[in-house]
Amino acid sequence: MLRELLEKNRSIRSFDRSVKPSESELLDMIECTRLCPSSANLQALKFKPVTNEEECRAVFSATKWAGYLKDMEIPPRGHEPTAYIIVANDKEIAKNTVPFYKDTGIVSHTILLRAAEMGYGGCMIGSFDEKAVKETLGLSDTLEITLVLALGKADESSKITENKGDIKYFRENGVHYVPKRSLKEILI
């Protein structure tokens, strides 16, 4: 069951704009993070669900997508995410944010697994204009945004493929391929 969910949970970069996760669904995804491990159990990460159309457009314009696909418009116009979850470290709880970057990965993966379980797709976006996102959403300077999670109903297919000497993801005939190293390659 977990393996199937992991295989289903691919980075989605094209969304069906007619389907939108509700705020209560985003809160359900965020609720799952409370069950995750946390460095020193400080639980310093905070989350901002975003479903408002205007805010979603502003967050989208503050992000950069799919660095390997420089010659393509990703997501395609009209296929932008319909929701976001902003992940931020609360510097009033943890002044040194570096140890909590691993927590960001843990909770973000948990959110995306829950999203996949609910029939949604998402993408972790690490390239964004933090100042613009904070201004758009009225977030405090005591928060350091560590990741932006784009969410919605996938309208593309994504497939894992064997790594044949290049780990760069690519697109062919509307399918997003993600090369993965073999088990033998990742064992020490």
C-alpha positions as CSV (number, residue, x, y, z in Angstrom):
1,M,0.0,0.0,0.0
2,L,2.8,2.5,0.9
3,R,4.8,1.6,-2.2
4,E,1.8,2.1,-4.4
5,L,1.2,5.5,-2.8
6,L,4.9,6.5,-3.3
7,E,4.7,5.5,-7.0
8,K,1.5,7.5,-7.4
9,N,3.1,10.6,-5.7
10,R,5.0,12.2,-8.5
11,S,5.8,15.9,-8.9
12,I,2.9,17.3,-10.9
13,R,3.5,20.3,-13.1
14,S,0.1,20.6,-14.9
15,F,-3.2,20.9,-13.2
16,D,-6.9,20.6,-14.0
17,R,-8.2,24.1,-13.1
18,S,-11.8,22.9,-12.8
19,V,-10.9,20.9,-9.7
20,K,-9.7,22.6,-6.6
21,P,-8.9,21.2,-3.1
22,S,-11.0,22.8,-0.5
23,E,-9.5,24.6,2.5
24,S,-10.8,21.7,4.7
25,E,-8.9,19.2,2.5
26,L,-5.7,21.3,2.9
27,L,-6.2,21.4,6.6
28,D,-6.6,17.6,6.6
29,M,-3.2,17.4,4.8
30,I,-1.6,19.8,7.3
31,E,-3.1,17.8,10.2
32,C,-1.1,14.8,9.1
33,T,2.1,16.8,9.8
34,R,1.4,16.9,13.5
35,L,2.2,13.2,13.5
36,C,5.6,13.7,11.9
37,P,9.0,13.7,13.7
38,S,10.4,17.1,14.6
39,S,13.9,18.1,15.4
40,A,14.2,18.4,19.2
41,N,10.4,18.1,19.1
42,L,10.2,21.8,18.8
43,Q,7.5,21.6,16.1
44,A,8.8,24.9,14.7
45,L,7.1,24.6,11.3
46,K,4.0,26.5,10.5
47,F,1.7,26.2,7.4
48,K,-0.4,28.6,5.4
49,P,-3.1,27.0,3.2
50,V,-3.9,29.1,0.1
51,T,-7.1,28.6,-1.9
52,N,-8.1,32.2,-2.8
53,E,-7.8,32.6,-6.5
54,E,-6.1,36.0,-6.4
55,E,-3.6,34.8,-3.8
56,C,-2.9,31.6,-5.8
57,R,-2.1,33.7,-8.9
58,A,0.3,35.9,-6.9
59,V,2.0,32.9,-5.3
60,F,2.3,31.3,-8.7
61,S,4.0,34.4,-10.2
62,A,6.5,34.3,-7.3
63,T,7.6,30.8,-8.2
64,K,10.0,29.2,-10.7
65,W,9.3,25.8,-12.1
66,A,11.1,22.8,-13.7
67,G,14.6,24.0,-14.1
68,Y,15.5,21.1,-16.4
69,L,12.8,22.1,-18.9
70,K,14.0,25.5,-19.9
71,D,12.4,25.5,-23.3
72,M,8.9,24.7,-22.1
73,E,6.3,26.8,-20.3
74,I,5.8,24.8,-17.1
75,P,3.0,24.6,-16.0
76,P,1.4,25.3,-19.3
77,R,-0.8,28.4,-19.4
78,G,-4.2,27.6,-18.0
79,H,-2.9,24.6,-16.0
80,E,-1.6,26.3,-12.9
81,P,-2.1,24.9,-9.4
82,T,-5.4,25.6,-7.7
83,A,-4.1,25.6,-4.2
84,Y,-0.9,26.0,-2.2
85,I,0.5,25.1,1.2
86,I,3.3,27.4,2.3
87,V,5.7,25.8,4.8
88,A,7.6,28.2,7.1
89,N,9.9,27.9,10.1
90,D,8.8,30.0,13.0
91,K,12.0,31.8,14.1
92,E,10.4,32.7,17.4
93,I,10.4,28.9,18.2
94,A,13.7,28.0,16.4
95,K,16.1,30.9,15.7
96,N,18.6,28.7,13.9
97,T,16.4,27.4,11.0
98,V,19.0,25.1,9.3
99,P,18.3,22.0,11.5
100,F,14.7,22.3,10.5
101,Y,15.2,22.0,6.8
102,K,15.0,18.3,7.2
103,D,11.7,18.7,9.0
104,T,10.5,20.6,6.0
105,G,11.2,17.7,3.8
106,I,9.5,15.2,6.1
107,V,6.3,17.2,6.5
108,S,6.2,18.2,2.8
109,H,6.5,14.6,1.7
110,T,3.8,13.7,4.2
111,I,1.5,16.4,2.8
112,L,2.0,15.2,-0.8
113,L,1.4,11.6,0.2
114,R,-1.9,12.6,1.8
115,A,-2.7,14.7,-1.2
116,A,-2.1,11.7,-3.5
117,E,-4.2,9.5,-1.3
118,M,-7.0,12.1,-1.7
119,G,-6.7,12.1,-5.5
120,Y,-4.6,15.3,-5.8
121,G,-1.1,15.9,-7.1
122,G,1.5,18.4,-6.1
123,C,5.0,19.7,-6.5
124,M,7.6,20.9,-4.0
125,I,8.9,24.3,-5.1
126,G,12.1,25.5,-3.6
127,S,12.7,28.3,-6.1
128,F,10.5,31.3,-5.1
129,D,10.6,34.9,-4.2
130,E,10.1,34.8,-0.4
131,K,9.5,38.5,0.0
132,A,6.7,38.5,-2.7
133,V,5.0,35.4,-1.1
134,K,5.2,37.0,2.4
135,E,3.7,40.3,1.1
136,T,0.9,38.5,-0.8
137,L,-0.1,36.5,2.2
138,G,0.6,39.0,4.9
139,L,3.1,36.7,6.6
140,S,5.3,37.9,9.5
141,D,9.0,38.5,9.2
142,T,9.4,36.0,12.1
143,L,8.6,33.3,9.5
144,E,11.1,31.9,7.1
145,I,9.4,30.2,4.2
146,T,11.2,27.0,3.5
147,L,9.1,25.5,0.8
148,V,6.0,26.2,-1.4
149,L,3.8,23.2,-2.1
150,A,1.7,23.6,-5.3
151,L,-1.5,21.4,-5.2
152,G,-4.4,20.5,-7.4
153,K,-5.8,17.7,-9.6
154,A,-3.2,16.4,-12.0
155,D,-4.0,16.6,-15.7
156,E,-0.7,15.0,-16.8
157,S,0.8,11.6,-16.3
158,S,4.1,11.1,-14.7
159,K,6.1,7.9,-14.9
160,I,9.2,6.6,-13.2
161,T,11.8,5.4,-15.7
162,E,15.1,3.7,-15.4
163,N,18.1,6.0,-15.0
164,K,20.2,5.5,-18.2
165,G,23.1,7.8,-17.2
166,D,21.0,11.0,-16.8
167,I,18.9,11.9,-13.9
168,K,17.2,14.8,-15.5
169,Y,13.4,14.5,-15.9
170,F,12.0,15.0,-19.4
171,R,8.8,15.1,-21.3
172,E,7.8,13.1,-24.4
173,N,4.3,13.0,-25.9
174,G,2.7,14.7,-22.9
175,V,4.2,12.3,-20.4
176,H,6.6,13.5,-17.7
177,Y,9.4,10.9,-17.2
178,V,11.4,10.8,-14.0
179,P,14.6,8.7,-14.1
180,K,15.5,7.0,-10.9
181,R,18.7,5.3,-9.9
182,S,18.5,1.5,-9.4
183,L,18.7,-0.1,-5.9
184,K,22.2,-1.3,-6.8
185,E,23.3,2.3,-7.5
186,I,22.1,3.7,-4.2
187,L,23.5,1.0,-2.0
188,I,26.9,1.7,-0.3
